[in-house]
Every structure is written in structure tokens, then in C-alpha cells.
Amino acid sequence: MAQSKQRILVTGATGLVGAPLCVALSARGHSVRRLSRGTKGDYSWDVSAGQIDPAALNEVDVVIHLAGETVAQRWNTAAKERILRSRVDGTKLLIDQLVQQAKPPAFLCASGISYYGISREGHLDESATSGDGFLAEVTRQWESAVQPLVDVGGRVALLRTGIVLSKEGGALAKMLPPFKFGLGGRIGSGTQMMSWISLPDLVGAYVFAVENDLVQGPINAVAPSPVTNLDFTKTLGSVIGRPTLFPIPNLVIKTLFGEMGQETVLSNLGVIPARLQQLGFEWQTPSLSATLRTTIYQD
Ligand SMILES: NC(=O)c1ccc[n+]([C@@H]2O[C@H](COP(=O)([O-])OP(=O)(O)OC[C@H]3O[C@@H](n4cnc5c(N)ncnc54)[C@H](OP(=O)(O)O)[C@@H]3O)[C@@H](O)[C@H]2O)c1
């Protein structure tokens, strides 16, 4: 176990994951600094200009790196460049500074299950190879950017995150309005696997990683049981008490969202959190129905 109170720098602290994570870390007695673009945080940085407030990294025990251009947009050439560069260059900027420290902090870096590609058969644990697609390439480069810190003996964990379920943003927030109007339904055949995690459990996984020195290397941050899109659809319909009779054809997703839709909404990845299970992490809501009930009906 790591020392009890830690000084933690969080990038992307204003985001869907970062905001509740900072609250949870502070509630456990840790001291949190937020590194943001502009003036929103305690320290500022500008990834595209290669600038970071030098005081931000003074005497920190842990860096949690979440920042990155949103993936949920149409992927033209410029958007793809922003998605890639914000993650890879942001990570390099931090790592370049950290490797110069006599005792570098632990580095907990967001990554995505898209590392495993777009569509894979069977269950994927952390030993699975990387796959096809733009996001797989982004995550490979993002993860590789931490290597200089690993080479000097730093503790680095890569949280390959699944679909984060929250009312505030992400996939579920977009699905809820049509489902509430009774217009929900499976996507395509509905057989594609969805690997999800509740926002509180993802926050819990980061807190666990802060406080447990054994957490390092690739970590699948997902719930223990991935489900098919059809199961997800039926469970969501049952939790909100609405029919789910309107399937959405793959073509509609491809037309509306292009390549982004193909690599996210239509992806087929059954990811298993083998490392978190080995390390003894306990999920608050391991079942999908409990997660959806809690997420939708609790404040
Ligand atoms: N949510 C998911 O379902 C999910 C799934 C897999 C992986 N992840 C990864 O987990 C991380 C956190 O996810 P999230 O949902 O919290 O993301 P988010 O809500 O989009 O927040 C990301 C944060 O990154 C910063 N940011 C945005 N654009 C940037 C840019 N161009 N350059 C530098 N910084 C930028 C912003 O913070 P400031 O404005 O404070 O700088 C923003 O609040 C992301 O890297 C994401 O790719 C998320």
C-alpha cells in the first residue's frame, strides 16, 4: 500500500471522469492539484505549445493523466489530429519533465479498450494483442509515450477504460432520451459485445491505483461482465420501464457518425478486468441492472 495522504496532480480534471475523481481523492484526504488548459485549474498547460507550469510537478506523489480531445465528434482529418496529438504530445510533455526528477511520481494514465481494436472474438484480458482502427493506433501511441518513465523504474499504470456509464455524459447520456420516449432498440444485430463500467467504479479504480503500489502496467477498467448490445438494450428498457422495439440499422450509425460510429457504437469488444480482479479490487455495482438503476435514479 502507498503512503496514506498523497499529493496528486490531475490533468483533464474538469472532464466527466476527472471532476468526480478529484472530489473522491480529496474526500480520502489526498491533496489534489488540477492541471488545466487556460485558467480553470490550479496550474495551467498548453499541450500544443509544449508549455507546462513548472511548479505543477513539484513534489507530487502521483500524476493522473486524463486529458485528451473528445473522441465523440465527427472524425475529419483535423479532428483525428487533435485526438491523437492531445494525448500523445500531452503525455510526452509530462513524461519528459518527470524522468528528470530524482524520484519520479507514479503515473496513472487513461487509455481505452479500443487498444484491442474494433471487433474481436472471445474475451480479452490485458495480455490480448492490440487491434485495428484509428483509436487502436491512438492508444498504442499514447501508451508508448509513457515508456521513458517505465525505463527509469517509475510506477506506471495504463487504465484501458471501457464505456463509462453516466447520466452526465458519454454513451448512456445520449441513449437515454430516445429510450425514455420508447424509441430505443438494439443496434444492428445486437450481438456485438459492450464492455462498460459505472462512473463511480471507474473513480474507485483510480483511487485504488493511487493507494496500491501493486497497480501497474495495463489495467482493463471495465465491469467483470461485458454484455451484448441486445442485453444492454433490454436491461436499459426494463430499468426505465419502456419498450425497446426500434432496432437501429448499422447503416444509420455509419451515416450519422461515420468512422467514429463504427469504432465506438458498433464495436465488438468483450473485455475482462483480469488484473483488477487479481489485485482484489471490489466493484460497487458489478451488475449492469444495478448500475443503470443507480446511475439513472440517484443524484
Ligand atoms: N468517458 C469514457 O467513456 C472513456 C472511455 C475510454 C477512455 N476514456 C478516456 O479517459 C479520459 C477521461 O475521459 P472523460 O470522459 O473524462 O473525458 P472528457 O470529459 O472529454 O474530459 C477530458 C478533459 O481533457 C481536457 N482536454 C479536452 N480537450 C483537450 C485538448 N485538445 N488538449 C488537451 N486537453 C484537452 C479537458 O480538460 P481541461 O479543459 O481542464 O484542460 C477535458 O475536461 C480521456 O482521455 C478519454 O479518452 C474515456
The ligand as an SDF file (V2000), in Angstrom:
LIG
                    3D

 48 52  0  0  0  0  0  0  0  0999 V2000
  -15.6390    8.5060  -20.8500 N   0  0  0  0  0  0  0  0  0  0  0  0
  -15.3930    7.3380  -21.4700 C   0  0  0  0  0  0  0  0  0  0  0  0
  -16.3350    6.5510  -21.7980 O   0  0  0  0  0  0  0  0  0  0  0  0
  -13.9660    6.9270  -21.7720 C   0  0  0  0  0  0  0  0  0  0  0  0
  -13.7280    5.6560  -22.3140 C   0  0  0  0  0  0  0  0  0  0  0  0
  -12.4200    5.2850  -22.6300 C   0  0  0  0  0  0  0  0  0  0  0  0
  -11.3830    6.1630  -22.3750 C   0  0  0  0  0  0  0  0  0  0  0  0
  -11.6310    7.3800  -21.8470 N   0  0  0  0  0  0  0  0  0  0  0  0
  -10.5100    8.3140  -21.6650 C   0  0  0  0  0  0  0  0  0  0  0  0
  -10.4480    8.7650  -20.3240 O   0  0  0  0  0  0  0  0  0  0  0  0
  -10.0440   10.1420  -20.2950 C   0  0  0  0  0  0  0  0  0  0  0  0
  -11.0470   10.9230  -19.4710 C   0  0  0  0  0  0  0  0  0  0  0  0
  -12.3300   10.7380  -20.0680 O   0  0  0  0  0  0  0  0  0  0  0  0
  -13.5040   11.8070  -19.8730 P   0  0  0  0  0  0  0  0  0  0  0  0
  -14.7410   11.1370  -20.3370 O   0  0  0  0  0  0  0  0  0  0  0  0
  -13.4390   12.4010  -18.5210 O   0  0  0  0  0  0  0  0  0  0  0  0
  -13.0760   12.9160  -20.9350 O   0  0  0  0  0  0  0  0  0  0  0  0
  -13.6840   14.3960  -21.1170 P   0  0  0  0  0  0  0  0  0  0  0  0
  -14.9110   14.5870  -20.3000 O   0  0  0  0  0  0  0  0  0  0  0  0
  -13.7680   14.6360  -22.5850 O   0  0  0  0  0  0  0  0  0  0  0  0
  -12.5470   15.3050  -20.4520 O   0  0  0  0  0  0  0  0  0  0  0  0
  -11.2380   15.3140  -20.9260 C   0  0  0  0  0  0  0  0  0  0  0  0
  -10.5240   16.5660  -20.4170 C   0  0  0  0  0  0  0  0  0  0  0  0
   -9.3360   16.7110  -21.2050 O   0  0  0  0  0  0  0  0  0  0  0  0
   -9.0520   18.0820  -21.4170 C   0  0  0  0  0  0  0  0  0  0  0  0
   -8.9730   18.3140  -22.8700 N   0  0  0  0  0  0  0  0  0  0  0  0
  -10.0020   18.3240  -23.7700 C   0  0  0  0  0  0  0  0  0  0  0  0
   -9.5430   18.5690  -24.9980 N   0  0  0  0  0  0  0  0  0  0  0  0
   -8.2010   18.7210  -24.8900 C   0  0  0  0  0  0  0  0  0  0  0  0
   -7.1620   19.0050  -25.8220 C   0  0  0  0  0  0  0  0  0  0  0  0
   -7.4250   19.1910  -27.1150 N   0  0  0  0  0  0  0  0  0  0  0  0
   -5.8900   19.0870  -25.3410 N   0  0  0  0  0  0  0  0  0  0  0  0
   -5.6150   18.9120  -24.0230 C   0  0  0  0  0  0  0  0  0  0  0  0
   -6.5680   18.6560  -23.0920 N   0  0  0  0  0  0  0  0  0  0  0  0
   -7.8360   18.5500  -23.5310 C   0  0  0  0  0  0  0  0  0  0  0  0
  -10.1810   18.8910  -20.7820 C   0  0  0  0  0  0  0  0  0  0  0  0
   -9.7110   19.3570  -19.5140 O   0  0  0  0  0  0  0  0  0  0  0  0
   -9.2800   20.9080  -19.2930 P   0  0  0  0  0  0  0  0  0  0  0  0
  -10.2600   21.7410  -20.0390 O   0  0  0  0  0  0  0  0  0  0  0  0
   -9.3720   21.0410  -17.8080 O   0  0  0  0  0  0  0  0  0  0  0  0
   -7.8810   21.0530  -19.7930 O   0  0  0  0  0  0  0  0  0  0  0  0
  -11.2970   17.8570  -20.5880 C   0  0  0  0  0  0  0  0  0  0  0  0
  -12.0860   18.1520  -19.4630 O   0  0  0  0  0  0  0  0  0  0  0  0
   -9.9680   10.6240  -21.7400 C   0  0  0  0  0  0  0  0  0  0  0  0
   -8.6160   10.6930  -22.1560 O   0  0  0  0  0  0  0  0  0  0  0  0
  -10.7180    9.5560  -22.5150 C   0  0  0  0  0  0  0  0  0  0  0  0
  -10.1950    9.3460  -23.8170 O   0  0  0  0  0  0  0  0  0  0  0  0
  -12.9060    7.7980  -21.5330 C   0  0  0  0  0  0  0  0  0  0  0  0
  1  2  1  0
  2  3  2  0
  2  4  1  0
  4  5  1  0
  4 48  2  0
  5  6  2  0
  6  7  1  0
  7  8  2  0
  8  9  1  0
  8 48  1  0
  9 10  1  0
  9 46  1  0
 10 11  1  0
 11 12  1  0
 11 44  1  0
 12 13  1  0
 13 14  1  0
 14 15  2  0
 14 16  1  0
 14 17  1  0
 17 18  1  0
 18 19  2  0
 18 20  1  0
 18 21  1  0
 21 22  1  0
 22 23  1  0
 23 24  1  0
 23 42  1  0
 24 25  1  0
 25 26  1  0
 25 36  1  0
 26 27  1  0
 26 35  1  0
 27 28  2  0
 28 29  1  0
 29 30  1  0
 29 35  2  0
 30 31  1  0
 30 32  2  0
 32 33  1  0
 33 34  2  0
 34 35  1  0
 36 37  1  0
 36 42  1  0
 37 38  1  0
 38 39  2  0
 38 40  1  0
 38 41  1  0
 42 43  1  0
 44 45  1  0
 44 46  1  0
 46 47  1  0
M  CHG  2   8   1  16  -1
M  END
$$$$
